[in-house]
């Protein structure tokens, strides 16, 4: 089982890495903020090594 998130704020990056999420890449300048600045979200994933689909 995998869990994927794309946090819109870099402020919570350390929170997710502390939970075991890994950085899988960035989407450069993908989000246009209301003040017309661009933001780069980070694609993060967590994989449960003990998941058994049976």
N, C-alpha and C positions, 0 to 999 in steps of 0.2 A: 504494500500500500504506500502511496506517495501523497504528500500534501504539498500543494504549490500555492505560493502567495506572491503578490507584487505590491509591496508596501509603497504608498505614494510619498512617504516621508522618510528621509534618510535618518531622522532622529531616532527611529525605532530599530535600526539595523542591528545594533548591539543586543537589543532585547531578543530578537529572533535568532541570532547566532548563539546566544546563551542557551536557547532551547534546543539547539541541535540543527537548525536550518543551515543550509549551505548556499552560498552565492552562486547562481547559475548564469549570471550575465546581466547586462544593463541594456536598456532601451534608450539610447541617447536622445535627449530633448523631445521625449514623446508627449509629455503633459504640458499643455498651455495653461498657465495659472491666470486668475482673474486680473492680475497686475501686468499681464502680457510677458511675464518671464517664463522661461522653459525649465522643466524639471526632468531629471533622468531617474525613472523608477528602477528598482533592482528586482530581478526575478529570483526568488528563493524557493528552495524545496527541502522537504524533510522526508526521509525514507525510513519506514519502520523495518528494521532488519529481522524482526521476529514475526512478521505478518505471514500467515499461512492461509491461503484462500480455500483450502479444503474443508 
